[in-house]
Structure formats: C-alpha cells, structure tokens
Amino acid sequence: MNKLSRLLLVVVAATSMNACKSCKKDELAATEPGKKATELNPRPAPQMPAPGTDADNKRLAALALATQIESGLSGFKHDEKPLDPALVGQNKKAECWWVEASPEQPKKLIIKDLDASGKVQSQTEMYFDEKAMLNYAKAPDGHFVFHNEALALWLDPEQRLKHGIKPQDASARANALKKEMSAALMAFKLR
C-alpha cells in the first residue's frame, strides 16, 4: 500500500469516527449547565423486568426456589467453616445447608466477608436446584440468576434490570461467584 492510500485510509477513518457525533453529544451534555444527571446519561434507569417476560419469569422462579429452600432449612444438614484465603483471596467464612443423600447435594450456601476482627462486612447467599447446580445468588452488588451454572440474568440489589453491563464484566462477576462457591463446597466436601 503506498503512502497516498494510507493517508486516504486514515482520513476516511477519522471522518467516519466524527460522523456519528454520539460521543460529542455526551460531552456537550455533560458540560451544559442546568442539565440533570439523568439527562447526562443516555442509558435508561434500571427498572423491574416487565411482567411475563423471560427475565421476570427467571427472577420469579429463582425467588420461589429461594423461598422453598428457606422454608425447609431445618431438615437439612448444616455446618460452618472458614475458607482458605489462598483460594478466595481474603478472610471469608462459609455456612452451608445440604441434603444427606448419595451424592450429597448443597441447598443453600452463605459466604461471609469478614474484617480483621472477624465481624461480617457483607455476605452472599447462594441457592441450588434439585441437580445441586447454582441457580440463584443474592450478593451485595445484585441478584444473579443462573441456568446450568451459566449467568442468565443480573439484577441490581432492588431486583431491577441492569443496563449497559459489558459481557466481559458479567462473565467476570459470574466466574468470581462460582470460584467462591467452588472453594466453599470443597471445604464441605460437597464437590
């Protein structure tokens, strides 16, 4: 490719990037006085999934599973153990309820983040389906619904749809939850 072709290619690329002006609109809106914060962000505000949609059905099914498990906790075996900091990266403790069967099946798992004094800072609750697969997790940063242990839905702490999440961020967060889950289940010898 000669120099003239490269120069033409660079000019075309630069003008096409300015053609959409969507970035410029955001920059102008952010500098305009009197604009509200909601007018500055082009993304819609989080909202509840519309009734009857796939997202709403998954959310309701996960909540029903959690309610069912919560109502039967007294019939499950229960234990609490500290987690290996080498596996989870910080001071954490796990509490687990499971069915004594062959094989043993986890039903509920709570992973608690502890401060230096051992006080609980936050916790993540995880619920498992009849196949012992992670189905629903309630964490400080939102509600996570899984299908075959793959993230299917990420809601904010008020169970509203989150908009603008990059797929790699959702995947990374789901993998972090599953890593903690695996470490905890190995501590209880359930995986």
C-alpha positions as CSV (number, residue, x, y, z in Angstrom):
1,M,0.0,0.0,0.0
2,N,1.5,3.3,-0.9
3,K,1.7,6.5,1.2
4,L,-1.3,8.2,-0.6
5,S,-3.5,5.1,0.1
6,R,-2.6,5.0,3.7
7,L,-3.2,8.8,4.1
8,L,-6.6,8.4,2.4
9,L,-7.5,5.5,4.7
10,V,-6.6,7.5,7.8
11,V,-8.6,10.5,6.6
12,V,-11.7,8.3,5.9
13,A,-11.4,6.6,9.3
14,A,-11.1,9.9,11.1
15,T,-14.1,11.4,9.4
16,S,-16.2,8.3,9.9
17,M,-15.5,8.4,13.6
18,N,-16.7,12.0,13.8
19,A,-19.8,11.2,11.7
20,C,-21.9,9.7,14.4
21,K,-21.2,12.5,16.9
22,S,-22.7,10.4,19.7
23,C,-19.6,10.9,21.8
24,K,-19.7,14.6,21.2
25,K,-23.3,14.8,22.3
26,D,-22.5,13.2,25.6
27,E,-19.5,15.6,26.1
28,L,-21.7,18.6,25.2
29,A,-24.5,17.4,27.5
30,A,-22.1,16.9,30.4
31,T,-20.8,20.5,30.0
32,E,-24.2,22.2,29.7
33,P,-25.2,23.9,32.9
34,G,-28.7,23.2,34.1
35,K,-28.8,19.6,32.8
36,K,-29.9,17.0,35.3
37,A,-27.8,13.9,36.0
38,T,-30.4,11.7,34.3
39,E,-30.2,13.8,31.2
40,L,-26.4,13.3,31.0
41,N,-26.6,9.5,31.0
42,P,-28.1,8.2,27.7
43,R,-28.8,4.8,29.2
44,P,-32.3,4.2,30.7
45,A,-32.6,3.9,34.5
46,P,-32.8,0.4,36.0
47,Q,-36.3,-0.9,36.1
48,M,-38.2,-4.0,37.1
49,P,-38.5,-6.6,34.3
50,A,-41.8,-6.4,32.5
51,P,-44.3,-8.9,33.8
52,G,-44.4,-12.1,31.8
53,T,-41.0,-11.6,30.1
54,D,-38.3,-14.2,30.2
55,A,-36.3,-12.0,32.7
56,D,-39.3,-11.7,35.0
57,N,-40.1,-15.4,34.8
58,K,-36.5,-16.3,35.7
59,R,-36.5,-13.8,38.5
60,L,-39.7,-15.2,40.0
61,A,-38.6,-18.8,39.6
62,A,-35.3,-18.0,41.4
63,L,-37.2,-16.3,44.2
64,A,-39.6,-19.2,44.5
65,L,-36.7,-21.6,44.8
66,A,-35.0,-19.5,47.5
67,T,-38.3,-19.3,49.4
68,Q,-38.8,-23.1,49.2
69,I,-35.3,-23.8,50.4
70,E,-35.6,-21.3,53.2
71,S,-38.8,-22.9,54.4
72,G,-37.1,-26.3,54.6
73,L,-33.7,-25.4,56.1
74,S,-34.4,-27.2,59.4
75,G,-34.5,-30.5,57.5
76,F,-31.0,-30.1,56.0
77,K,-27.6,-30.8,57.5
78,H,-25.8,-27.6,58.5
79,D,-22.2,-26.6,59.2
80,E,-20.0,-23.5,59.1
81,K,-16.3,-23.4,58.1
82,P,-13.6,-20.8,57.4
83,L,-12.4,-20.7,53.8
84,D,-8.8,-21.0,52.7
85,P,-7.5,-17.4,51.9
86,A,-5.3,-18.9,49.2
87,L,-8.4,-19.9,47.3
88,V,-10.7,-16.9,47.8
89,G,-8.2,-14.1,48.4
90,Q,-9.4,-12.8,51.8
91,N,-10.8,-13.6,55.2
92,K,-14.1,-15.4,54.4
93,K,-16.3,-17.9,56.2
94,A,-18.9,-20.2,54.7
95,E,-22.1,-21.6,56.1
96,C,-23.8,-24.5,54.2
97,W,-27.0,-26.5,54.3
98,W,-27.2,-29.7,52.3
99,V,-29.2,-32.9,51.8
100,E,-27.6,-36.0,53.1
101,A,-28.1,-38.3,50.1
102,S,-25.9,-40.1,47.7
103,P,-24.4,-37.9,46.4
104,E,-24.8,-35.1,49.0
105,Q,-26.5,-32.1,47.5
106,P,-26.0,-28.4,48.6
107,K,-29.2,-26.4,49.0
108,K,-28.0,-23.1,50.5
109,L,-24.6,-21.6,50.9
110,I,-23.7,-18.3,52.6
111,I,-20.3,-16.8,52.1
112,K,-19.4,-14.1,54.6
113,D,-16.7,-11.5,54.0
114,L,-15.1,-10.8,57.4
115,D,-13.0,-7.9,58.5
116,A,-9.8,-8.2,60.5
117,S,-11.7,-8.6,63.8
118,G,-13.9,-11.4,62.4
119,K,-17.0,-9.2,62.1
120,V,-19.2,-9.8,59.0
121,Q,-18.9,-7.0,56.4
122,S,-21.1,-8.5,53.7
123,Q,-22.5,-11.8,52.7
124,T,-23.5,-13.6,49.5
125,E,-26.4,-16.2,49.7
126,M,-26.4,-19.0,47.1
127,Y,-29.3,-21.4,46.3
128,F,-29.0,-24.7,44.5
129,D,-31.6,-26.6,42.4
130,E,-32.5,-30.3,42.6
131,K,-29.5,-31.1,40.5
132,A,-27.2,-29.4,43.0
133,M,-26.4,-26.7,40.5
134,L,-26.1,-23.0,41.4
135,N,-29.4,-21.4,40.5
136,Y,-29.7,-18.1,42.3
137,A,-27.2,-15.8,44.2
138,K,-28.0,-12.8,46.2
139,A,-24.9,-10.6,46.7
140,P,-24.2,-7.1,47.8
141,D,-23.9,-5.9,44.2
142,G,-27.1,-7.6,42.9
143,H,-29.1,-10.7,42.3
144,F,-27.8,-13.3,39.9
145,V,-29.9,-15.9,38.2
146,F,-28.1,-18.9,36.7
147,H,-29.1,-21.6,34.2
148,N,-26.9,-24.7,34.3
149,E,-24.5,-22.6,36.3
150,A,-24.1,-20.0,33.5
151,L,-25.2,-16.5,34.3
152,A,-28.6,-15.9,32.8
153,L,-29.7,-12.7,34.5
154,W,-28.0,-9.9,36.6
155,L,-30.3,-7.6,38.5
156,D,-29.4,-4.8,40.8
157,P,-29.9,-5.1,44.6
158,E,-33.6,-3.9,44.2
159,Q,-34.1,-6.7,41.6
160,R,-34.3,-4.2,38.7
161,L,-32.7,-4.9,35.3
162,K,-29.1,-3.6,35.0
163,H,-28.5,-1.8,31.7
164,G,-25.1,-1.3,30.0
165,I,-23.2,-4.2,31.5
166,K,-20.4,-5.3,29.3
167,P,-20.5,-9.1,28.6
168,Q,-16.9,-9.5,29.9
169,D,-17.9,-7.8,33.2
170,A,-20.9,-10.0,33.6
171,S,-18.8,-13.1,32.9
172,A,-16.0,-12.0,35.3
173,R,-18.6,-11.4,38.1
174,A,-20.3,-14.8,37.5
175,N,-16.9,-16.5,37.5
176,A,-15.9,-14.8,40.8
177,L,-19.2,-16.0,42.4
178,K,-18.6,-19.6,41.1
179,K,-15.0,-19.5,42.3
180,E,-16.1,-18.7,45.8
181,M,-18.8,-21.3,45.6
182,S,-16.4,-24.0,44.5
183,A,-14.0,-23.2,47.3
184,A,-16.8,-23.3,49.9
185,L,-18.3,-26.6,48.5
186,M,-14.8,-28.2,48.5
187,A,-14.4,-27.2,52.2
188,F,-17.6,-29.1,53.0
189,K,-16.5,-31.9,50.6
190,L,-19.6,-31.5,48.5
191,R,-17.7,-31.1,45.3
